[in-house]
Amino acid sequence: MGASSGILAAKQCPGFQAIISDSSFLSFRETIAHHLHLLFRLPSFPIANLIVAITAMRTGLNPDDGDVEAAVRQINIPILFITGGKDTRMPPELAQRMLQASPNPMKQLLLVPGASHGEAFATERETYLNSVYRFLDTLRYNSGSLQRSGGS
């Protein structure tokens, strides 16, 4: 939930320079529907709709405030989306959708083929760290704060 929370926070709080999003969900509604099918083999309609409605009624929260994909469309900052190729909870297609939704030209995607949910770092630590460092270095270089020396 941290990746999703970071994206939703960036929508509400200007000043974020970049986001690294590992295994984010698309929205509260989509996650309920997906997990009903994944865990219980139940159809999303009408059960997911009822769960979302009851949750909203009981908590007083607007379920659409948890629409991460919509937030990605509205924030124009670089985002590195990280996903595991074997993640059934938040499949790679979700990260690809958010990548496409992002208006920022410096968006990136890291797919770790053998990783399950939230396990990209543990599965391919070196690839993960190199991708994160390259992403951050690219941002620093493009913002002008990194002085490029000969040969680097």
N, C-alpha and C positions, 0 to 999 in steps of 0.2 A: 504494500500500500504506500510505501514511501515514495516510489517513483510517481505514482498518480498524485499523491499529495503535493509533491514538488511542482508538478505542472499546474495543478489547480491553484496553488499559492502564487505562482508567477502571474497568473491571470489577475489575481486580486491585489498583488503587491508589486508595483513597478520597481525596477532596479535590478532584477535578475540579469546576469550577463550571459548565462548559458545553463543548460540542464543536462544531466546525465541520467537517463531514464532506463532502469533495468527491470524488465518484466512488468510493465504497467498494464492496467486494464483499460478498456475503452470508455466504459460508463458503468454506473451502478445498474442500470436496467439491463444492459447487455451481459454483465457479469452474472446477474441472477439467472437469466435465461440460459446462458452457457453452462453454468454449474448445475442447474436442474437436469439438463440433458447429460452432462458428463458424469455426475455422481449417481443420479437416480434414474436415468433414461426416461425422464418425464418430458413431455412437450412444454414449450415455453408458454404457450397460450392454453388456457387462461391462468395457469398457476403462477407464472412469473409476474404477470400483471397484478394478481392478488397480493403476492408477497410485497411487491413494490408499493402498492396502494396502502396496505396495512402498515408497513414500515413508515411511510410518510405520515400517515394519520397518527400513529403512536409517538413518533419522534418530533413531529412538527417541522421536519426538514423537507425541502424540495428535492425530490430524487434527481432532477435534472441539474442540480448544482454539482453533482458528481459525474458530469459528462466531460471526461478527459479529452476525448477526440475533439469536441467543440472548443475546449480551451486551447488545444494545440493550434487550431485554425486562427484563434484570436491573438495569440502571442507571437511576435515576430522576433524570436531569439533563437540562436543555434541550439539544437537538441541532438544529442547522441542517444539513439534508441538502441538498447541491447536486448537481445532475445535468445532463447535457447531453442534449437531445432527440434528437441524432444519435449518441449513444454506443452502439455495438454491443457493446463489451467489457463495460461495466457499464450496461445499459440503464436508463432512468428507472423502470421497474417495480421494480427492486431498491431504489432510494431510497424509492419509495412503500411498498414492503413494510416497510422499516425504520421509516418514519414511522408506519405503522399499529402496528408492534410496540412503539414507544416508549410507556411509561406516562406520560411527563411532559407536562403540558398546554401547556408552552411550546415544544414541538417545532415546527419549521417546515420547509418544503420550498421550494427555489428551483430551478425548471426553466428552463434556458437553451435555448430551442428549437433554435437553430442550432449548438450546441456538440457536438463529438465528445468522446471520452474525455479528461478532464482539461483541457479547453480552454474551460471556462465563463468563466474570468477573461479569457482572451485574446479570446474572442468578444464578450462584453458586459461590459467592465471596469467601467463606471459602474454598471450594474445589480447586478453582483456586489458591488462595494464598498458600495453603498447598502444592499443586503440584509444584508450582514455587519454594517455599522455599526448599522442599525436593530435587528437581532437582539441585538447587544451592549448597545445603549442600553435596549432593553426589559428585558433582564436586570438592568441597573444600576438602572433605575427601580423594578422590582418587588422588588428586594432592599432598597430603601430607601436605597441609597448615593448616589442621584442626587437632588439637591434640585430640585424642579420650580419654575421661576419663572413669574410671570404671563405668559400668552400663548405659552408654549412647549409 
